[in-house]
Amino acid sequence: MKKLFLQLMAVAIAACTFTACEDVPEPYNNPYDNPTGGGGGGTTGTLPYTSNNLNSGWTLQNVTEEQPWSQGSSYVQATGYQAWDGESAKSNRAVEGWLISPSFNTTDAEQVKISFDYTLRYTNNVSGWAANHKIYVSNSYDGTTFDASQWTEVPFTAVASPYNDWTLYPSGEIQLPASIAAGQEKVYVGFWFQAPANASTTWELKNFKIEAGEATATPDDPSTPDTPGEAKGSGTLEDPFNAVAATQEALKLSSGQTSEQSYYIKGKVAEIKYNYGDGKYPKTADYYISDDGTSSNTFYVYASKYLGNTDYASGTVLKEGDEVIIYGQLQNYNVTAETATNKSFLYSLNGVTQGGVTPDNPTPTPTGEAKGSGTQADPFNVQAIINYVSSLDADVDTKQDYYVKGIVTQIPTGNNGISTQYNNASFYISDDASGSNKFYVFRAKGLNGGDVTENMLKVGDEVVIFSSTWVNYKGNTPETKQGEAYIVSITSGGDNTGGNTTPGGEVSGNTLTVTMGSLGLENASDLATLTLSDGTTLTFAQNGGTNGPKYYNTGTAARLYPGNSVTISSSKTIASVVLTCSTYNAEGNVSAQPGTVSVSDMTVSIAQVNSKSTTITNTHTGTGQPSQLRIATIAITYAE
């Protein structure tokens, strides 16, 4: 430490004290603290000496204009985050200062040791924080004129509090160098603290003791000394931030500011503060992560959602020691580095990435890797645009030009899908034909902003879309803004003919056979319009029934409930259709228009169609499973 000459400033602080966070009550209750064994009023004291509050006889020395140390009724504290005039809101300043003991007479001591209790918090705010807390000893300080060269540093490793409250932590016994501290008429102990301009730790001291003897004791707390830690990562999925790097990035922001960019952060859960999975509160979680799962160099994950940017469901378990990757925006909240409120989610948990867990979907759907930069040359994949839009505030139109590539996996029926009335289209795209992790393209225009035509788009097509506005609808459905998206290109996914087995059916001669289990449909998904390999479409409709048509893995069948129908439409004339049911056949209550229906066990045959379209309806009026028409395969035979 370079030589500094300073003016002595005695500071007397009343019973009110400063703390590092807003509205935190004084953590210790000991109003009768008084030193024993002498040392009061700056006079020389004898050993042993104790002081509960490091107040009487202890003086403060400024290095900077503002003094970080303050003396309360039951402890002393140093922080660079204070209300500097006693009235204004707290703010950070670059400060440096000393807390100096009264003098001690050690002429009868061959060795001298000290100990104290302390709390050292908010270390995650400051890079290299350990070097900001030091202890010195002097036998040449005259009590008035300060000269840093008079002081010798005492070996001391600052340890971050193992607690996230104001619990005291024992320092253990610290040996003072005998050549300076033993056999002297006057010995002084000095605690030195500094804070940078944009952040600060808070160091509180209590129960100081100096006595003769050899230091043998160690702190009882099992925590090991913390170190500043090395910042690692660039914030990408391939190279995520560690907790230290995320902290440093967040603290580059002004107090109260949120980053425009989202980052990936990797670590282990060190402590869970809140998990709102009981339905009473917003279903997010607050927790600390670090590189090794300990309280060292933690980063605060605040108001963050679950896997796939979904709510934490009741019973969802996130435990200490779990390895996680978080994706989201950062914020500097009153010099605390953390994720921005409701703008982050758990990307992976112990190596598993998955979609939302809901009562209707107890088995999560695996998610993919986010790819692309959103440009026309390198469009986002579907996972990347889901990640981006999911991080936005609910129902806020966000302007940003992005291109996205995906596969059309679902087109709603009627004007809810391909709308010839409004000349636009609404459809879902995914990264593969499974339909998992769907993104909703809402009311998009056609190619290059033109009109959408009736047969322009079908399930299985690969598309590139462009949009200038994105919406996280109700905070749970990422989508494009109506009228702000258009289709850039369409690559047909359904031009297979002749003896092929594809997700669109198997062609043999004049017959196309479709196995429902081969279409890559999501379990329990609603059925709308499916486009087969030869362009023929299957359009499912609820028709006022109690339940709408659905696909289930159980039986790998399309379920038509009473009143539901499926319309088969083709550019070719349909001669006949054969439905093979997995179990229930609606007890034979099936009609076809046009066509003649006959039923034999689990086979429903429709003859004499002789049209390019036929509508098959479950005419059962009862309830229960026998009333369902569960279609496992559809064989469509075209006229010669």
Secondary structure, DSSP 4 states (H G I P E B T S, - for coil): ----EE-B------S----SSTTPPPS---TT---BSS-GGG--EESSEEESSS-TT-EEEESSSS--EEE-SS-EEEESEE-TTSSSPPEE--EEEEEEPPPEE-TT-S-EEEEEEEEEE-GGGSTTGGGGEEEEEESS--SSSEEGGG-EEPP------SSSSS--EE---EEEPHHHHSS-S-BEEEEEEEE-SS---EEEEEEEEEEES------SS-PPPP--------SSSSS-B-HHHHHHHHTTSPTT-EEEEEEEEEEEEEEEEEE-TTSSS-S-EEEEEESSSSSTT-EEEEEEB-GGG-PPPTT----TT-EEEEEEEEEEETTEEEEEEEEEEEEEETTB-B---BTTB-SPPBP------SSSSS-B-HHHHHHHHHTSPBT--EEEEEEEEEEEEEB-SGGGSEETTTTEEEEEEESSTT--S-EEEEEEEEETT-PPPTTS--TT-EEEEEEEEEEEETTTEEEEPTTSEEEEEEE-S----SS-EETTEEEETTEEEEEGGGS-PPTTEEP-EEE-TTS-EEEEE-TT-SS--EEETTTTEEEE-TT-EEEEEEEEEEEEEEEEEEEEEGGG-EEEESSEEEEETTEEEEE---EEEEEEEE-----SGGG-EEEEEEEEEE--
